[in-house]
Amino acid sequence: MANPIINIKFHQKEGASPSFELMRLEEVYQRQNLDHNPEDLHRVEFFILLFIESGTGHHVIDFEQFELSPGALLTIRKDQIHRFVRGAAQGYMLLFTEEFVISYFNQVEVLKTLQIFNELMGSPLVQLQMPEVREIKHLVEHMHEEFFSQRDQYSSPIIRSLLHILFNKIHRFKAKKNQILQDKKYLESFVLFQNLVEEECFRTKRVKDYALKMGVSTKTLNNIVQSVLHKPAKTFIDEIVIKQIKRLLVNSDLQVKEIAYQAGFDEPSNLFKYFKKYTQVSPEQFRQKYKL
C-alpha cells in the first residue's frame, strides 16, 4: 500500500490576523490534536515560509530534500507535497492563504508574491547573508509581537504591511542572486500557462493545444517560457507531467497501468519509458522508495 498523503487545510489556531498564522518552527512537534504527522508527506492548501535562525536540519518538498542552516529561507507553494524532518533547526514558520494575498495586495504585488513561492521559476531555498538575516529577523519578530502580544485593532493591518515589506525584501534577495525573473513582460502569461498545464497535462501534452487555449502562436508560447525559464515549453510541460505522476504513484493505490491511462498514455509501456527517461527509475521503483 502506498504511503497515504492527506490534504491539509488552513486552520488558524490563534493570533491577530485572519488567513495568516505565525509560529516557532520547533512548536510544530508540540502541537496537540494535529490530524497528521508532520514527518509524513502531506499536501498543503496554503503557502508556507520557513526562516531558520539557528541549528541545522532538512525539509522535503515534492520528494526533494533541502538542507537547512542558519539564514535559510524556504518557500512552499500551495498544493505542494512536503514533510518535516525532525532536527535541530530553530526559527519561524509563516502560513497564509492565497485569499490573504489576493485580498490585501494589488495585482502586481500578487504576481510578485506568487513568483517568490513558485518552485518552477527558481529554487525554494535561499541562503541569506548576515545583514539580510538581521533584516528578516527584525520583520518576523515584529510580526510575532503583533500576532501574539498586541492583538488589537491595529495588529492585522500592521502584520499585512510587515508581510508586504518581507515579500519585497525576499524578492530583492532572489533578484540579486538571479533566482527570479527581472523582466516582467511575460510573467502574467507564464503564470496562466503554468496553471493550464497543471490542470490539463494529463489530457494533453502538446504545446500547440495550450497555445490555442491562450490565443497565441506556439512560437510566442515558446518565447514566453524561454524568457522565464530558459527552456522550451514542451520541456516545462513534461516536468509538470512527471511531478503529477509522482504524486499519483505515492498518493494512490492505483496500479501503474491504471495511472498510465489516467495520465493520458495509450499503453503502460509508454508511461514506463517516459517516466524512466526523466527520472532514471521505473514507476514501480519510485513508488517502492516512498512506501511506508
C-alpha positions in Angstrom: 0.0 0.0 0.0 1.4 3.4 -1.0 2.1 6.0 1.7 -1.1 8.0 2.0 -0.9 11.7 1.5 -3.6 13.9 3.1 -4.6 17.4 2.2 -4.1 19.9 5.0 -6.4 22.9 5.0 -5.6 26.2 6.7 -6.8 26.2 10.3 -5.8 29.2 12.3 -5.2 28.3 15.9 -4.7 31.7 17.4 -3.5 35.2 16.7 -4.5 38.6 15.4 -4.9 38.2 11.6 -7.3 36.0 9.6 -5.9 33.7 7.0 -2.4 34.1 8.4 -0.5 32.3 11.1 3.0 32.5 12.6 4.7 30.0 14.9 8.1 28.9 16.1 9.4 26.1 13.9 10.1 24.0 17.0 6.5 24.2 18.1 5.4 22.1 15.1 6.1 18.9 17.0 4.5 20.2 20.2 1.0 20.9 18.7 -1.8 18.8 20.1 -4.7 17.3 18.1 -3.0 17.5 14.7 -4.8 15.5 12.1 -1.5 14.4 10.5 2.1 13.6 11.3 4.3 16.5 10.2 7.0 14.0 9.3 4.8 12.2 6.8 4.3 13.6 3.3 1.3 15.8 3.1 -0.2 18.4 0.7 -0.9 21.9 2.0 -3.7 24.1 0.7 -1.8 27.3 1.7 1.6 28.9 1.5 4.5 28.3 4.0 7.7 30.3 4.6 10.3 28.9 6.8 13.0 31.1 8.3 15.9 29.4 10.0 17.6 31.3 12.9 19.9 28.7 14.3 20.7 25.0 14.1 20.5 22.7 11.1 18.1 20.3 9.6 16.3 19.2 6.5 13.0 19.6 4.8 11.4 17.6 1.9 9.4 19.3 -0.8 8.0 17.3 -3.7 10.3 14.4 -2.9 13.5 16.6 -3.0 15.4 17.1 0.3 16.7 20.6 1.2 19.4 21.3 3.8 18.5 24.0 6.3 21.1 26.1 8.1 21.1 29.5 9.8 19.9 32.2 7.4 17.9 29.8 5.2 14.6 30.9 3.7 12.4 28.0 2.4 9.2 28.7 0.4 6.5 26.1 0.0 3.8 26.7 -2.6 0.1 25.9 -2.2 -0.7 22.3 -3.3 2.9 21.1 -2.9 3.7 17.9 -1.1 6.2 18.2 1.7 7.2 16.8 5.1 9.3 17.9 8.0 12.5 16.1 9.0 13.0 16.3 12.8 16.3 18.1 13.5 17.9 20.9 15.5 16.8 23.8 13.2 15.0 26.6 15.0 13.3 29.6 13.6 9.9 30.7 12.4 7.1 29.4 10.1 4.7 31.7 8.4 1.5 30.3 6.9 -1.1 32.2 4.8 -3.7 31.5 2.2 -3.9 32.6 -1.4 -7.1 34.6 -0.4 -5.0 36.5 2.1 -2.6 37.7 -0.7 -5.3 38.4 -3.2 -7.4 40.4 -0.7 -4.7 42.7 0.5 -2.2 43.1 -2.3 -2.7 44.7 -5.8 -2.4 42.6 -8.9 1.3 43.4 -9.5 2.2 42.5 -5.8 0.2 39.3 -6.0 2.2 38.2 -9.1 5.5 39.1 -7.4 4.5 37.1 -4.3 3.4 34.1 -6.2 6.6 34.3 -8.2 8.6 34.1 -4.9 6.8 30.9 -4.0 6.9 29.3 -7.4 9.4 26.5 -7.3 9.2 26.1 -11.1 10.7 29.6 -11.5 13.5 29.3 -9.0 14.8 27.3 -6.1 12.6 27.2 -3.0 15.7 27.6 -0.9 17.5 31.0 -0.5 20.6 31.3 1.8 20.8 34.8 3.3 23.9 36.7 4.3 24.2 38.1 7.8 22.9 41.6 7.0 19.9 40.0 5.3 19.3 37.7 8.2 19.1 40.6 10.5 16.5 42.4 8.3 14.3 39.3 8.1 14.6 38.5 11.8 13.6 42.1 12.7 10.4 41.9 10.5 9.4 38.4 11.7 9.9 39.3 15.3 7.8 42.4 14.9 5.1 40.3 13.3 5.3 37.8 16.2 4.9 40.6 18.7 1.8 41.9 16.9 0.4 38.5 16.3 0.6 37.2 19.9 1.1 40.1 22.2 -0.6 43.3 20.9 -3.6 41.7 19.2 -5.6 44.9 18.9 -7.5 46.7 16.1 -4.2 47.8 14.6 -2.4 44.5 14.6 -3.9 43.0 11.5 -3.1 45.9 9.1 0.4 46.2 10.7 1.0 42.5 10.0 -0.1 42.9 6.4 2.2 45.8 6.0 5.2 43.9 7.5 4.4 40.9 5.3 4.4 43.2 2.3 7.8 44.5 3.2 9.1 41.0 3.9 8.0 39.7 0.5 9.6 42.7 -1.3 12.8 42.1 0.5 12.8 38.4 -0.4 12.1 39.4 -4.0 15.1 41.7 -3.8 17.3 39.0 -2.3 16.3 36.5 -5.1 16.8 39.1 -7.8 20.3 39.8 -6.6 21.1 36.0 -6.8 19.5 35.8 -10.2 16.8 33.5 -8.8 13.9 35.5 -10.0 12.6 36.9 -13.2 13.7 40.5 -13.7 11.7 41.2 -17.0 8.0 41.2 -16.1 6.9 41.3 -19.7 5.9 37.6 -19.9 5.2 36.9 -16.2 1.4 37.1 -16.3 1.2 35.0 -19.4 3.6 32.4 -18.0 1.6 32.0 -14.8 -1.5 31.5 -17.0 0.3 28.8 -19.0 1.6 27.1 -15.8 -1.9 27.0 -14.3 -3.3 25.5 -17.6 -0.6 22.8 -17.7 -1.1 21.8 -14.0 -4.8 21.4 -14.6 -4.7 19.7 -18.0 -1.4 18.0 -18.5 -2.9 14.5 -18.4 -5.4 15.5 -21.1 -2.8 17.0 -23.5 1.0 17.3 -23.5 1.1 19.3 -26.8 2.4 22.8 -26.9 0.0 23.8 -29.7 -3.0 22.9 -27.6 -2.0 25.3 -24.8 -1.1 28.0 -27.3 -4.6 27.7 -28.8 -6.2 28.0 -25.3 -4.2 31.1 -24.6 -4.8 32.6 -28.1 -1.2 32.8 -29.1 1.1 31.0 -31.5 3.3 28.1 -30.5 6.3 30.4 -31.3 5.0 33.0 -28.9 4.4 30.5 -26.1 7.9 29.1 -26.5 9.3 32.6 -26.3 7.3 33.2 -23.1 8.7 30.0 -21.5 12.2 30.7 -22.8 12.1 34.2 -21.3 11.1 33.0 -17.9 12.8 29.6 -17.5 15.3 29.4 -20.4 13.8 26.1 -21.7 11.3 25.1 -24.3 7.6 24.9 -23.5 7.5 21.2 -24.1 10.2 20.6 -21.6 8.2 22.5 -19.0 5.1 20.5 -19.8 7.0 17.2 -19.3 8.4 18.4 -16.0 4.9 19.0 -14.7 3.6 15.7 -16.0 6.4 13.9 -14.2 5.6 15.7 -11.0 1.9 14.8 -11.2 2.7 11.2 -12.0 5.0 11.0 -8.9 2.2 12.4 -6.8 -0.2 9.7 -8.1 2.3 6.9 -7.5 2.7 8.0 -3.9 -0.8 9.3 -3.2 -2.9 6.4 -4.5 -3.2 2.6 -4.6 -3.9 2.6 -8.4 -1.9 0.1 -10.3 0.8 1.6 -12.6 -1.2 0.6 -15.7 -4.2 2.5 -14.3 -2.0 5.5 -13.6 -0.7 5.3 -17.2 -4.2 5.5 -18.6 -5.2 8.3 -16.2 -2.0 10.2 -17.2 -3.0 10.0 -20.9 -0.8 7.2 -22.2 -2.3 4.6 -24.6 -0.1 1.8 -23.2 1.5 1.3 -19.8 4.8 0.6 -21.5 4.8 4.2 -22.8 4.5 5.5 -19.3 7.4 3.3 -18.2 9.6 4.7 -21.0 8.5 8.3 -20.4 9.0 8.2 -16.6 12.3 6.4 -16.7 13.6 8.9 -19.3 13.2 11.8 -16.9 13.8 10.1 -13.5 16.2 7.2 -14.4 14.0 4.9 -12.3 10.8 2.9 -13.2 7.4 4.0 -11.8 7.5 0.9 -9.5 10.9 1.7 -8.2 9.8 5.3 -7.4 6.7 4.1 -5.6 8.7 1.5 -3.6 11.1 4.2 -2.4 8.2 6.2 -0.9 6.2 3.3 0.5 5.7 3.1 4.3 
